[in-house]
Amino acid sequence: MDTDLILEIGTEEIPAGFLANSAKKLKEITTQVLSDSFIRFNNITVYYTPRRLVLRVEGIAEKQDDITEEFTGPPKSIAFDKDGNPTKAALGFAKKQNTEFKNLKIIENEKGQFLGFVKKVRGRKSNQILKEIIPDIVLKIPFPKSMRWRTSKISFARPIRWILCLFNNKPLKFKIYNVMSSNKSYGHRFLSPKSFKIDSWESYISILKKSYVVLNQEQRRAIIEKEIKIKAEELNGTITEDEQLLETVTNIVEYPVALTGEFEQEYLEVPPEVLVSVMKTHQKYFPVYKKQRDKGEQINIRSLADIKKINSLLPYFVFISGIKVANPSTIVKGNERVIRARFNDARFFLQEDTKQHIEKYVERLKTVTYLSLVGSYFDKKTRLEKTSKYIAKCFNNINENDLIRAAALCKADLVTQMVFEFAELQGTMGKYYALISGEKNEVATAIEEHYMPTTRDGELPGSLLGSLLSIIEKIDNICSCFYSNLIPSGSSDPYALRRQAIGIIRIIIHNKIHLNIRELINNWTKNSDLDFPDDKKNNLLNQVLGFFRERFRNLLLEEYDFDFDVIDAALSVNSENILDSLKIVETITSYKQKQDFESVTTAFKRVVNITKNSDTGNIDKSLLVENAERQLHDKFFKTKDLIQKDLENGNYEQLFTKLISLRVPIDNFFDSVMVMDKNPQLKKNRLSLLNEIKSLFFEIADFSKLN
């Protein structure tokens, strides 16, 4: 007969960010330990609140499975003498296994024949095993940070205060540190603090509900989602979806109650991003927005009053209390008081920061170290300006002065009071300070966008100016870190260089920007004013190029789902011009299944194989004595110039059509001509022709890598 296990670990409040993963790990660990203990079960479910981690295992077998253990003794040749009688070694093995010799048998495996003992072990009762393994399961749960309490030698996310454990609806007794398990649990810390006994899963859920605890995290989340929408609707507003905030708030309460707070209209002169940051990041509140918002309209902001005109927030917020009371006014007023104090600070920082032009802050960047080996943020700003001048010359459709100006000002907000207090608003505050200082909208937008994307799949800059400044910023970050030997290794990437490299690649592809990564790196070394002997310069160039190649390869594999061999063929030749490489991968993919293309790649592989370790020389037309080699020579050199022109212009469809046209003359050549002729002059001349063909193919991709 199968039965259920209920385990509840009652604790002090566990941080919201710990809960989901720790519950997931609890399930994984329990699954593994039960399997290792030969205890069958049907299903495992985990639940969590800030004060409890709960495990329910359904359909546990009442006893372990019976198992057979096999013990191997001495080899057969040692276990028996020449007359077939057991030796001392055999008898000693029987004694060691606590059995008679007659119970032993010959076991055969890949190493030979051995004397062995097969022992049947009857399964123990599950409740006996569970008492032993549950403490280990609990203490194996990983947390980002753990703590010890009192004189405890064990550690957990927060102190364990009680343990509820039922097996087959009966208490299962064991101890973790000095906490003994029982059939008792506790309700809400304030609304129902007394303990209660349970005798089944149904009674557990029922009493928890009466005790103001919503155990199921999905139910708590659904309650919160519904309640905040109702509250916003009552205010004639709306709530913007925020998965991270919703998950956090779900994990900080056991009994969610939505309440509404209000703040003064005057705070709407503070940029909405600041108010939202205070509400979401610092207070875990839900901002309430106007139902009708201006989207995409460029407002000419020149004062704090102008900010209020474009602010899409209403002077309200919705927050989740963990307590249900008849008159929540005291709770509401307390939260309003807290947020008012934070808004006052933000408004003060804003007023102080805007007393001077944004340009005045640039000089102060000299006092802030970026990286010790590459200098201050002022030095970084100078490099960004120089790179902007270089990049601006590559484009006809941007204002060079705007890009250089944005580069000069994009780090200025780092030394303002607002960004010192709200670091997550870097770039955003730079935009507002630039606008209030009278800078052009295009410059201000680029300042805000130059940090984008902030995650691997994050939003890209919306303007070309912002896109270019983002590339300039990120290439400086990557090269600076590689110069300082701060190179990602394994899973460690503290400066998020992988994300930034992928960001550059995504921006280039999205905007169809023709920029060469090698040239960007070389430009950085030229503009850095750092000590750069040739060997160090070459080393940095090769390291960063390899770094980009791997990021590009991974992106094409994971996001675009191209075949590995196609990616390898293209990137082995060119990974420096992102757009060209992508087009080559796309074109090879579209041509790969065509028979003519398969034939030409096969022919190319023959060319590669036969020309290995051969020297390239000039082709002597007078030595082309066979019709097939003359025809190949003429066809190739007619086609070569056209292919190279297509390559320069990015006309890959036409280019591949011309490549395929070489298939027949190459095949005829190999069918009719002895390349490795006894005449050394003919042999060398033919190899030189094939090397010319190979070199042209290698300008496009390494087709020998195609499957």
Buried (B, 14 or more C-beta within 10 A) or exposed (E): EEBBBBBBBBBBBBBBBBBBEBBEBBBBBBEEBBEEBBBBBEEBEBBBBBBBBBBBBBEBBBBBEEEEEEBEBBBBEBBBEEEEEBBEBBBEBBEEBEBEBEEBEEBEEEEEEBBBBEBEEEBBEBBEBBBEBBBEBBBBBEBEEBEEBEEBEEEBBBBBBBBBBBBBBEBBEBEBBEBEBBBBBBBBBEBBEEBBEBEEBEBBBEBBEEBBBBBBBEEBBBBBBEBBBEBBEEBEBBBBEBEEBBBBBBBBBBBBBBBBBBBEEEBBBBBBBBBBBBBBBEBBBBBBBEEEEEEEEEEEBEEBEBBBEBBBBBBBBBBBBBBEEEEBEEBBEEBBEBBBEBBEBBBEBBEEBBEEBBBEBBEBBBEEEBBEEBBBBBBBBBBBBBBBBBBBEEBEEBBEEBBBBBBBBBBBBBBBBBBEBBEEBBBBBBBBBBBBBEBBBBBBBBBBBBBBBEEBEEEBBEBBBBBBBBBBBBBBBBBBBBBBEBBBEEEEBEBBBBBBBBBBBBBBBEBEBEBBBBBBBBBBBEBBEBEBEEEEBEEBBEBBBEBBBBBBBBBBEEBEEBBEEBBBBBBBBBBBBBBBBBBBBBBBBEBBEEEBBBBBBBBBBBBBEBBEEBEBEEBEEEBBEBEBBBBBBEBBEEBBEBBBEBBEEBBBEEBBBBBBBBBBBBBBBBEEBEBEBEEEEBBBBBBBBBBBBBEBBBEBBBBBBBE
